[in-house]
Amino acid sequence: MSYSYAGVSKLNGKIKARFANDQLRVKVLAKNGHKDIDIVQLKHPMSKIEAIDYLLSINFDNGNKEVRAALEAAKEARSETPAKASKPAVKGVMKAKKGPTMDAIKAKAQAVKAKAAKVAVPAESEDAPF
């Protein structure tokens, strides 16, 4: 996603990077209790990582170590690619499958055929007129 505005704000004493597509985001942040809101318009729409790089390149922090640390932390959080979490191997436990298996269907069909073969037909019913 691309953003047209980027900057920082402080909420509960913690500075974080903020991204928006319009200037109204400042009002929303202020309404929700954010302080020290500093959001600038970007030169063109950018991704979050591009916006952070841009803010760092223009010395957005003006020497404020907290702002720089917040931008660098946001960059680090977005640049790391999380490793795929592998599922732990569980030995001896199998999940029950939903529905009948093909082997169960074949076994049931053979049982029905075997039962039909065991049924004895009386001699007088063989030549029954219909």
Secondary structure, DSSP 8 states (H G I E B T S, - for coil): --EEEEEEEEETTEEEEEEESSTTHHHHHHHTT-EEEEEEEEEEEE-HHHHHHHHHHTTTTTT-HHHHHHHHHHHHHHH-----------SS-----SS--HHHHHHHHHHHHHHHHH----GGGTT---
